[in-house]
Amino acid sequence: MDKSNVYDVAVIGAGSAGLQAAQTLGRMHRSSVVFSTDRYRNDPTGHMHNFLGHDGAPPAELRTAARKDAEAYADVTFREAGVTRISGELDDFVIEVAGEEPVRARRVLLATGVRDTLPDVPGIEENFGDLVAHCPFCHGHEYAGTRVGILGSAPHVAAMASMLGPIAAEIVVLSNGEDLDEATVANLERLGVPVAAQPVRVVRREGDGLVVELDGAEPIALGGMLVKTDWEQSTPFADQLDLERSAMDAVIVDAFGRTSVPGVYAAGDMAQGPGLPMPMASVLAAAAAGMMAAAACVQDAALERITL
Ligand SMILES: Cc1cc2nc3c(=O)[nH]c(=O)nc-3n(C[C@H](O)[C@H](O)[C@H](O)COP(=O)(O)OP(=O)(O)OC[C@H]3O[C@@H](n4cnc5c(N)ncnc54)[C@H](O)[C@@H]3O)c2cc1C
């Protein structure tokens, strides 16, 4: 192993969390290596919303600018390589890299994001990130004034319908042949939202919108559709490092991005901060969390050297 490569911090991931962490570390002259496989959660979409100064911009545009910012700092090194394994402890982590020599770092900042699995309905995947979305904050406004479909039968459909009320002209829940529980039925009735209970055969694009073909019922035209994705950690590092996880399998962090293991920090979609019901998955929240975790790396290392 090349012992000259002992970085202050290894940042794994160069989405908005990892890129902002890199900038913060670079500005504080901490040597860092940033790994990325160039795959991002928002790859399916061409437009990013709800980010100050960049509303509607292509996500890659922000990443290119952010990477340029971080590369301007001499202590930041980028590596286009997949990390396969992380082991070790505070001040001596070993980061194994596919097809390359391992590197060592005193601290590790995980920013590897999550992976989505979409509902198994033909046509959803092709339209995901555009006419089909999972997040009303990211893509709800784009469906304003149209009939919006909410695919699903779990209780979240009522909360989603309530949230979309002021945006959509009409809302319909597509339960895809599944039963809704009593409370959800009552909530939807209170909101005046109808349910199409028939199984969905296919969702297809027509003009500016979607057409949902149902078994045994007339097709429904929509301006957009909200779906719930199942997500999982995109890497095994939380397992390898034995990090504490929430019920949703997010890595539990404090307000500074510290995990349950000293020297390991986490930021972005993979991590869940205090008081939050889930990881607050957004580009802006991920960038802010990356900054906080990088600041904690700097501060924790600095405080080790002095007596308060
Ligand atoms: C369709 C869609 C649309 C969205 N639209 C919006 C929107 O409009 N506005 C908004 O705020 N949010 C949006 N989001 C959410 C947004 O994409 C995420 O919140 C954000 O990307 C999280 O950033 P991150 O840095 O945590 O992870 P990511 O951006 O997913 O980055 C993960 C990084 O980890 C790296 N990585 C993974 N595994 C390895 C490995 N083994 N070795 C090395 N590197 C690795 C990847 O290469 C990548 O660099 C959308 C999400 C989806 C799915």
The ligand as an SDF file (V2000), in Angstrom:
LIG
                    3D

 53 58  0  0  0  0  0  0  0  0999 V2000
  -35.9780   11.5260  -10.6350 C   0  0  0  0  0  0  0  0  0  0  0  0
  -35.4580   12.3950   -9.5150 C   0  0  0  0  0  0  0  0  0  0  0  0
  -35.5650   13.7580   -9.6160 C   0  0  0  0  0  0  0  0  0  0  0  0
  -35.1050   14.5690   -8.5830 C   0  0  0  0  0  0  0  0  0  0  0  0
  -35.2790   15.9080   -8.7060 N   0  0  0  0  0  0  0  0  0  0  0  0
  -34.8460   16.7110   -7.7210 C   0  0  0  0  0  0  0  0  0  0  0  0
  -35.0460   18.1200   -7.8090 C   0  0  0  0  0  0  0  0  0  0  0  0
  -35.6310   18.6330   -8.7770 O   0  0  0  0  0  0  0  0  0  0  0  0
  -34.6120   18.8900   -6.7800 N   0  0  0  0  0  0  0  0  0  0  0  0
  -33.9940   18.3570   -5.6850 C   0  0  0  0  0  0  0  0  0  0  0  0
  -33.5880   19.1150   -4.7870 O   0  0  0  0  0  0  0  0  0  0  0  0
  -33.8010   17.0170   -5.5790 N   0  0  0  0  0  0  0  0  0  0  0  0
  -34.2030   16.1940   -6.5650 C   0  0  0  0  0  0  0  0  0  0  0  0
  -34.0280   14.8380   -6.4550 N   0  0  0  0  0  0  0  0  0  0  0  0
  -33.3250   14.3160   -5.2740 C   0  0  0  0  0  0  0  0  0  0  0  0
  -31.8050   14.4450   -5.4940 C   0  0  0  0  0  0  0  0  0  0  0  0
  -31.4360   13.7250   -6.6400 O   0  0  0  0  0  0  0  0  0  0  0  0
  -31.0190   13.9140   -4.2890 C   0  0  0  0  0  0  0  0  0  0  0  0
  -31.5360   14.4590   -3.0930 O   0  0  0  0  0  0  0  0  0  0  0  0
  -29.5360   14.2800   -4.4010 C   0  0  0  0  0  0  0  0  0  0  0  0
  -29.0220   13.8110   -5.6240 O   0  0  0  0  0  0  0  0  0  0  0  0
  -28.7650   13.6750   -3.2510 C   0  0  0  0  0  0  0  0  0  0  0  0
  -27.4020   13.9460   -3.4010 O   0  0  0  0  0  0  0  0  0  0  0  0
  -26.3070   12.9660   -2.7960 P   0  0  0  0  0  0  0  0  0  0  0  0
  -25.0170   13.7130   -2.9290 O   0  0  0  0  0  0  0  0  0  0  0  0
  -26.7200   12.4750   -1.4500 O   0  0  0  0  0  0  0  0  0  0  0  0
  -26.3270   11.6600   -3.7310 O   0  0  0  0  0  0  0  0  0  0  0  0
  -26.1090   11.4880   -5.3030 P   0  0  0  0  0  0  0  0  0  0  0  0
  -26.3320   12.7600   -6.0290 O   0  0  0  0  0  0  0  0  0  0  0  0
  -26.9220   10.3140   -5.7010 O   0  0  0  0  0  0  0  0  0  0  0  0
  -24.5500   11.1390   -5.4400 O   0  0  0  0  0  0  0  0  0  0  0  0
  -24.0240    9.8990   -4.9890 C   0  0  0  0  0  0  0  0  0  0  0  0
  -22.5260    9.8780   -5.2970 C   0  0  0  0  0  0  0  0  0  0  0  0
  -21.9520    8.6830   -4.7360 O   0  0  0  0  0  0  0  0  0  0  0  0
  -21.1260    8.0720   -5.7200 C   0  0  0  0  0  0  0  0  0  0  0  0
  -20.9610    6.6430   -5.4250 N   0  0  0  0  0  0  0  0  0  0  0  0
  -21.9180    5.7010   -5.2330 C   0  0  0  0  0  0  0  0  0  0  0  0
  -21.3440    4.5070   -5.0020 N   0  0  0  0  0  0  0  0  0  0  0  0
  -20.0010    4.7000   -5.0430 C   0  0  0  0  0  0  0  0  0  0  0  0
  -18.8660    3.8560   -4.8660 C   0  0  0  0  0  0  0  0  0  0  0  0
  -18.9930    2.5420   -4.6030 N   0  0  0  0  0  0  0  0  0  0  0  0
  -17.6330    4.3810   -4.9850 N   0  0  0  0  0  0  0  0  0  0  0  0
  -17.4580    5.7060   -5.2540 C   0  0  0  0  0  0  0  0  0  0  0  0
  -18.5130    6.5740   -5.4260 N   0  0  0  0  0  0  0  0  0  0  0  0
  -19.7500    6.0610   -5.3210 C   0  0  0  0  0  0  0  0  0  0  0  0
  -21.8440    8.3710   -7.0220 C   0  0  0  0  0  0  0  0  0  0  0  0
  -20.9920    8.1430   -8.1340 O   0  0  0  0  0  0  0  0  0  0  0  0
  -22.1920    9.8420   -6.7940 C   0  0  0  0  0  0  0  0  0  0  0  0
  -21.0410   10.6330   -7.0430 O   0  0  0  0  0  0  0  0  0  0  0  0
  -34.4970   14.0040   -7.4480 C   0  0  0  0  0  0  0  0  0  0  0  0
  -34.3660   12.6160   -7.3620 C   0  0  0  0  0  0  0  0  0  0  0  0
  -34.8560   11.8080   -8.3650 C   0  0  0  0  0  0  0  0  0  0  0  0
  -34.7490   10.3160   -8.2510 C   0  0  0  0  0  0  0  0  0  0  0  0
  1  2  1  0
  2  3  1  0
  2 52  2  0
  3  4  2  0
  4  5  1  0
  4 50  1  0
  5  6  2  0
  6  7  1  0
  6 13  1  0
  7  8  2  0
  7  9  1  0
  9 10  1  0
 10 11  2  0
 10 12  1  0
 12 13  2  0
 13 14  1  0
 14 15  1  0
 14 50  1  0
 15 16  1  0
 16 17  1  0
 16 18  1  0
 18 19  1  0
 18 20  1  0
 20 21  1  0
 20 22  1  0
 22 23  1  0
 23 24  1  0
 24 25  2  0
 24 26  1  0
 24 27  1  0
 27 28  1  0
 28 29  2  0
 28 30  1  0
 28 31  1  0
 31 32  1  0
 32 33  1  0
 33 34  1  0
 33 48  1  0
 34 35  1  0
 35 36  1  0
 35 46  1  0
 36 37  1  0
 36 45  1  0
 37 38  2  0
 38 39  1  0
 39 40  1  0
 39 45  2  0
 40 41  1  0
 40 42  2  0
 42 43  1  0
 43 44  2  0
 44 45  1  0
 46 47  1  0
 46 48  1  0
 48 49  1  0
 50 51  2  0
 51 52  1  0
 52 53  1  0
M  END
$$$$
